[in-house]
Amino acid sequence: MCGAGADFKYNPTTATCKKVGEMSGKATKCAKAQNGLALGHDIVCICADDSDDACGPTDTRNKAVGTGSGNNNDRIKDTTDACPSKADVTDLGTEINTALATVQALIAKQNAKATTVMLGYSTTTTCTASANDNCVDYAAHYQGNDGGFNKVPWVKQLRIAAQKYQKYKEETIRRTHIKANLRAIQEEANLEYTKEDILTFATASAEASTPKSLSIQDRQRCQKQNKTPAECPSEHCVYDEKATDGNKCKPKAGAENPAAGAGNGASGDGAATGCAGQKDKTSCENEKTGDKQNCAFRKDKDGEADEPEKEKCRNGSLLLNKKFALIAVVFDCLVEF
């Protein structure tokens, strides 16, 4: 609109073209050398007329020469402010290219000659900078093999603006795609993070539900060999100084005492029935329920009784039951997972 020349260049402070005061003479201000330098000034030259309002609205010709009503000492602003308003622009690049195509078509309609390339209206076949002509002549920009409409300075600037706007649109689309991709990555990361929490929770639950094996010390803490209160921890055991059976350290009610044995009777290895009641290998192996052998003549394998190194008739199903319990725990963990 303003052009790059010093006479009309854009003023970023006022966001307008440089003010151009009252025209001293059209022949000077709108000479061929000035045509095409700035779109705003070319509009002024087309509208400036001493006899009629060639651009339509009343008083336009006076505004173009800088003598109209409400004169702001600014020919370009006063004249272009009289242009009819249009709808909001939705695509700047398209608007620019459409407008340029319209102007180029108007130039082509004129009686173009080798020395005249006219935009506007002239009373003759030439475009003069007179008070009676309403035109600009772009012939100087059409010279040479590379001359033409796109060589007109303000046309060139608008083409550049359209290209930059197109790049802006493409960059906006690219950033929109990047934003969408980042959002998808974020959602995927959140899903993975949540899944990790689920796995951690399942593992922790499985570990919490798995019975912890007792240490050898725990198994032996309520043994009947413990003869003093110091050897019989009160947290898990009951110490009875006057016990008539000789076992002064016994487990609390409900506490596990692996030392009590797991025979068919309730009293462990010392009971008179079950595995503990069999005193030799033959009677031990004959202790059965149907065809199932209940006992085994062996040493203690897992601290379930006293005298671990002595071969005795012991419960043969204890270790097997523990293995089945462990398998059941693992299976439960898999089902929960």
HUCOR-V443139 format. One record per pair of residues at least 12 apart in sequence whose ideal C-beta (glycine too) atoms are under 8 Angstrom apart, sorted by sequence separation. I is the first residue (numbers start at 1). J is the second residue. If there is no record, write none. Layout:
BEGIN
i->I j->J
i->I j->J
END
This chain:
BEGIN
i->6 j->18
i->8 j->20
i->43 j->55
i->49 j->61
i->63 j->75
i->66 j->78
i->107 j->119
i->113 j->125
i->121 j->133
i->122 j->134
i->141 j->153
i->221 j->233
i->237 j->249
i->238 j->250
i->263 j->275
i->265 j->277
i->275 j->287
i->284 j->296
i->285 j->297
i->299 j->311
i->7 j->20
i->47 j->60
i->48 j->61
i->106 j->119
i->120 j->133
i->121 j->134
i->122 j->135
i->237 j->250
i->238 j->251
i->263 j->276
i->274 j->287
i->284 j->297
i->298 j->311
i->299 j->312
i->2 j->16
i->3 j->17
i->30 j->44
i->47 j->61
i->64 j->78
i->111 j->125
i->120 j->134
i->121 j->135
i->138 j->152
i->222 j->236
i->237 j->251
i->238 j->252
i->261 j->275
i->263 j->277
i->297 j->311
i->298 j->312
i->300 j->314
i->304 j->318
i->2 j->17
i->30 j->45
i->49 j->64
i->63 j->78
i->64 j->79
i->120 j->135
i->221 j->236
i->222 j->237
i->236 j->251
i->237 j->252
i->261 j->276
i->297 j->312
i->1 j->17
i->2 j->18
i->29 j->45
i->47 j->63
i->48 j->64
i->63 j->79
i->103 j->119
i->119 j->135
i->120 j->136
i->221 j->237
i->232 j->248
i->236 j->252
i->281 j->297
i->297 j->313
i->298 j->314
i->302 j->318
i->47 j->64
i->48 j->65
i->118 j->135
i->119 j->136
i->232 j->249
i->278 j->295
i->296 j->313
i->297 j->314
i->302 j->319
i->30 j->48
i->118 j->136
i->218 j->236
i->231 j->249
i->237 j->255
i->295 j->313
i->296 j->314
i->298 j->316
i->301 j->319
i->26 j->45
i->45 j->64
i->60 j->79
i->63 j->82
i->118 j->137
i->119 j->138
i->236 j->255
i->275 j->294
i->295 j->314
i->296 j->315
i->44 j->64
i->117 j->137
i->118 j->138
i->274 j->294
i->275 j->295
i->295 j->315
i->296 j->316
i->302 j->322
i->17 j->38
i->20 j->41
i->23 j->44
i->116 j->137
i->117 j->138
i->227 j->248
i->274 j->295
i->294 j->315
i->295 j->316
i->26 j->48
i->60 j->82
i->117 j->139
i->224 j->246
i->226 j->248
i->227 j->249
i->294 j->316
i->17 j->40
i->116 j->139
i->224 j->247
i->226 j->249
i->264 j->287
i->293 j->316
i->294 j->317
i->20 j->44
i->55 j->79
i->115 j->139
i->117 j->141
i->224 j->248
i->23 j->48
i->57 j->82
i->114 j->139
i->117 j->142
i->224 j->249
i->56 j->82
i->223 j->249
i->224 j->250
i->287 j->313
i->55 j->82
i->222 j->249
i->222 j->250
i->8 j->37
i->222 j->251
i->284 j->313
i->7 j->37
i->8 j->38
i->264 j->294
i->283 j->313
i->7 j->38
i->44 j->75
i->107 j->138
i->5 j->37
i->8 j->40
i->44 j->76
i->47 j->79
i->263 j->295
i->281 j->313
i->4 j->37
i->5 j->38
i->8 j->41
i->43 j->76
i->222 j->255
i->280 j->313
i->3 j->37
i->7 j->41
i->279 j->313
i->3 j->38
i->41 j->76
i->44 j->79
i->222 j->257
i->224 j->259
i->278 j->313
i->2 j->38
i->3 j->39
i->40 j->76
i->43 j->79
i->223 j->259
i->269 j->305
i->276 j->312
i->277 j->313
i->1 j->38
i->2 j->39
i->3 j->40
i->43 j->80
i->222 j->259
i->268 j->305
i->269 j->306
i->276 j->313
i->1 j->39
i->2 j->40
i->3 j->41
i->38 j->76
i->269 j->307
i->275 j->313
i->1 j->40
i->26 j->65
i->40 j->79
i->219 j->258
i->220 j->259
i->275 j->314
i->40 j->80
i->43 j->83
i->219 j->259
i->275 j->315
i->23 j->64
i->274 j->315
i->275 j->316
i->23 j->65
i->107 j->149
i->214 j->256
i->262 j->304
i->22 j->65
i->23 j->66
i->261 j->304
i->269 j->312
i->22 j->66
i->214 j->258
i->258 j->302
i->259 j->303
i->261 j->305
i->21 j->66
i->22 j->67
i->104 j->149
i->258 j->303
i->259 j->304
i->269 j->314
i->20 j->66
i->258 j->304
i->259 j->305
i->258 j->305
i->259 j->306
i->22 j->71
i->100 j->149
i->22 j->73
i->263 j->314
i->21 j->73
i->23 j->75
i->103 j->155
i->263 j->315
i->19 j->72
i->21 j->74
i->22 j->75
i->261 j->314
i->262 j->315
i->19 j->73
i->20 j->74
i->21 j->75
i->261 j->315
i->19 j->74
i->20 j->75
i->100 j->155
i->262 j->317
i->20 j->76
i->262 j->318
i->19 j->76
i->16 j->74
i->19 j->77
i->100 j->158
i->17 j->76
i->99 j->158
i->100 j->159
i->17 j->77
i->16 j->77
i->96 j->158
i->96 j->159
i->96 j->161
i->97 j->162
i->96 j->162
i->54 j->121
i->8 j->76
i->92 j->161
i->93 j->162
i->96 j->165
i->92 j->162
i->93 j->163
i->93 j->165
i->46 j->119
i->92 j->165
i->93 j->166
i->2 j->76
i->46 j->120
i->93 j->169
i->42 j->119
i->91 j->169
i->1 j->80
i->55 j->134
i->51 j->131
i->54 j->134
i->50 j->131
i->51 j->132
i->225 j->306
i->49 j->131
i->50 j->132
i->224 j->306
i->48 j->131
i->49 j->132
i->220 j->303
i->223 j->306
i->45 j->129
i->219 j->303
i->49 j->134
i->219 j->304
i->48 j->134
i->47 j->134
i->216 j->303
i->46 j->134
i->46 j->135
i->214 j->303
i->45 j->135
i->46 j->136
i->45 j->136
i->42 j->136
i->32 j->129
i->31 j->129
i->30 j->129
i->29 j->129
i->36 j->136
i->28 j->129
i->35 j->136
i->27 j->129
i->35 j->137
i->36 j->138
i->26 j->129
i->27 j->130
i->35 j->138
i->26 j->130
i->36 j->140
i->26 j->131
i->32 j->137
i->35 j->140
i->36 j->141
i->30 j->136
i->32 j->139
i->33 j->140
i->32 j->140
i->42 j->154
i->211 j->325
i->38 j->153
i->39 j->154
i->36 j->152
i->37 j->153
i->38 j->154
i->36 j->153
i->37 j->154
i->36 j->154
i->211 j->329
i->36 j->155
i->39 j->158
i->210 j->329
i->209 j->329
i->206 j->329
i->209 j->332
i->210 j->333
i->209 j->333
i->206 j->332
i->206 j->333
i->206 j->336
i->202 j->333
i->205 j->336
i->206 j->337
i->202 j->336
i->202 j->337
i->199 j->337
i->4 j->153
i->3 j->153
i->3 j->154
i->1 j->154
i->4 j->157
i->3 j->157
END
